[in-house]
Amino acid sequence: MIIGKNLLDAQDVSVQFRIDGEWLTAIDKVDLSVKPGEVLALVGESGSGKSTFATAVMGLHSNTQARVTGSIVLDGHQIVDASEKEMQELRGVKAGMIFQDPLSALNPLMKIGDQIIEAMSVHDVYPKDQWNDRTIQLLKEVGITKPERVAQQFPHELSGGMRQRVMIAMAIANEPDLIIADEPTTALDVTIQSQILDLIKDIQEKKNAGVLLITHDLGVVAEMADSVAVMYAGQIVENGSVEDVFTNPLHPYTRSLLRANPSEDTIGDDLYVIPGTVPSLAAMDHTKDLFLRRVPWMQKEAEETIPDELVEAKPGHFVRGTAWKTFKFPDEKKGVKK
Amino acid sequence: MWKLILKRVLLMIPQLLLMTLLIFAIAKLMPGDPFTGRFSPQLDLSELARLRKEAGLDDPWYVQYFRWIGNALHGHFGDSYVLQKPVVTLMGERLGNTIVLSLFTTVFLYLFGIPMAVASAKNEGKFIDRFWLTFNSITYGVPALVIFLFVLFLFGYTLQWFPTSGSVNIDAEGFVGIWLSKIYHVILPSVTIAALSTVGIFTYLRTGLLDNRNQDFVRTARAKGVPEKQIFWKHNFRNSMLPIAQNFGFQIVAIFSGSIFVEQIFNYPGMGLLYYSSISTRDYAVITALMLFYGFLSLVGAVLSDIILAWVDPRVRIS
């Protein structure tokens, strides 16, 4: 189909799930793109639809329980209406995926080496006689010191960090241009987290791969990403370069998230807490700015219907709705930005 | 692996000892003794007391216990009072028959149960699935006796496709002939038992297959681009077979002990029939020997299950 300069080009992507016979919208008209060599962070609370989007990019939604509409172009291939066979050929080759919990994501009965080899054996990227050598080389590449030994081990014999390294090795086995990392460090110890992030960054730079990084850790975003998309209740509410979004956050949600993130300036203060939770799928009315319902002093604005399109507040910096123009925290002085 | 097997086998020794104590206690608790009812009313009571003393029945229980254990270790389990033969000889004659019947039953059981569960899980909610679910509810719910009798009546008496009793034709000749006749005799009972016992394997495997379908490692395989067929067999099926494999040892024991009932109905001269008749005639020596045998079998079954699980699941191998 369309060959663009973007590695991943998602236009107007909606995902609906069938729950109790009703189709409920989990993601609403999402536009996102990742260029080669770019790290795009997708942030938001649990339930905001980040993983649903990543799953849609891999074409992994069940076609009986989920409905994906819009256009997702991965390296020139349209995914939304691709057949299962076409998707099989794209998965692992065009995009590799790293999952959250490396213990449950690895087959407990298969040796590490065999699981990596399987990734190569189902595609024609590398000939059979190279699989063994390449497995060892991949394990070395992800920083495993005794690759020959680890290849013969089972997942339960490795530490959490090692398992995630194995997952990364598996995801890049066929040299995909896009790496999708779905909360790759959430299940790991804090000390291991930064090692794994460094590794992903390192691999991304070496291969000039694009990365779609899904996380709810703003520290990770600042460290890793080039651009960031903030998601709330299945919609992108703000989208721009990391620098723009972090130094000049616009949408009330982004500003609340950043305010709720502990930093040096807030030592000793009570931590800011966003009241409430993400609404359930059935309660999502995507014509409104859904986050405003959680802002006690903006209940009137929460009822206003807003356009679907994001507004370009500054070149390359997009924001949804109009509330960002007037939003202020109660303790905030006029004109002073947090 | 070898260390684990050795450890498990060694662990059997205390279990066996405990079991012999229990069996001995049960045997001692049973009313009467080997001489009860075996002499005419005219017999002098002092003569009976002499016989009892001679048989060592007046000794303290621990002396009797260790004598029994000592004899058992040498392969002496006493004589059957009813059939007037050594127990070992009686068991030997029937053990072969029961093994043949049980092995055939086991093979048929897995041959039926596994494809049934796979067909069901692959067609969840569709007709095939509902059919096998209903089938298993019925075979599980309806008393086996009813179906056994029906099968015996239909295929044995009415259609006369299969023999209704015995383990081998009296006129079978030659090694091949005798074995063909033996197999011919076990087909009806083994197929019937197997078809009626699939519920465990079916339910475990079907549930496992449906659960594992949504496991993270299955999703990982899909994200690697592995075709669905390969995902099913290599990832889903293998992991779902773990409980089935683990249960294998117990399943065999269940089939062996289940033969007590089946052999009675099909009039098949195996251990079960011997057990049944020995209980109804109070043939103590046979009862205790058979209890010991079935108990030992259960222990072996448990060890077998552990070894199989360690063999198929690397996570168990380590610990």
Contacts between the chains, C-beta under 8 A, distances in Angstrom:
chain1	res1	chain2	res2	distance
A	58	B	223	5.6
A	60	B	219	6.6
A	60	B	222	5.9
A	60	B	223	6.5
A	84	B	228	7.2
A	87	B	225	7.9
A	88	B	225	4.9
A	88	B	226	7.5
A	88	B	227	5.7
A	89	B	225	6.6
A	90	B	225	7.2
A	91	B	222	7.1
A	91	B	223	5.7
A	91	B	224	6.6
A	91	B	225	3.8
A	92	B	223	6.8
A	92	B	224	4.5
A	92	B	225	3.8
A	93	B	225	6.5
A	96	B	223	7.6
A	97	B	220	7.8
A	97	B	223	4.3
A	99	B	216	6.3
A	99	B	219	7.3
A	99	B	220	6.3
A	99	B	223	7.7
A	101	B	216	6.4
A	104	B	215	6.9
A	104	B	216	3.9
A	104	B	217	6.6
A	105	B	216	4.4
A	105	B	217	5.9
A	105	B	219	7.3
A	105	B	220	4.7
A	106	B	217	5.8
A	106	B	220	6.9
A	107	B	217	4.3
A	107	B	220	7.6
A	107	B	221	7.2
A	107	B	235	5.6
A	107	B	239	7.2
A	108	B	217	7.3
A	108	B	239	7.2
A	108	B	313	7.7
A	108	B	314	7.3
A	108	B	315	6.1
A	109	B	238	5.7
A	109	B	239	6.1
A	109	B	242	7.9
A	109	B	312	7.5
A	109	B	313	6.8
A	109	B	314	6.5
A	110	B	234	8.0
A	118	B	221	7.3
A	118	B	224	6.6
A	118	B	226	6.4
A	118	B	234	7.8
A	119	B	224	4.4
A	119	B	225	7.6
A	122	B	224	6.6
A	122	B	225	5.2
A	122	B	226	5.0
A	122	B	227	6.7
A	122	B	230	7.2
A	123	B	225	6.0
A	154	B	314	4.3
A	154	B	315	7.1
A	156	B	314	7.2
A	156	B	315	5.0
A	156	B	318	7.4
A	157	B	318	7.0
A	167	B	220	7.7
A	170	B	220	7.6
A	170	B	224	6.7
A	171	B	223	8.0
A	173	B	224	7.9
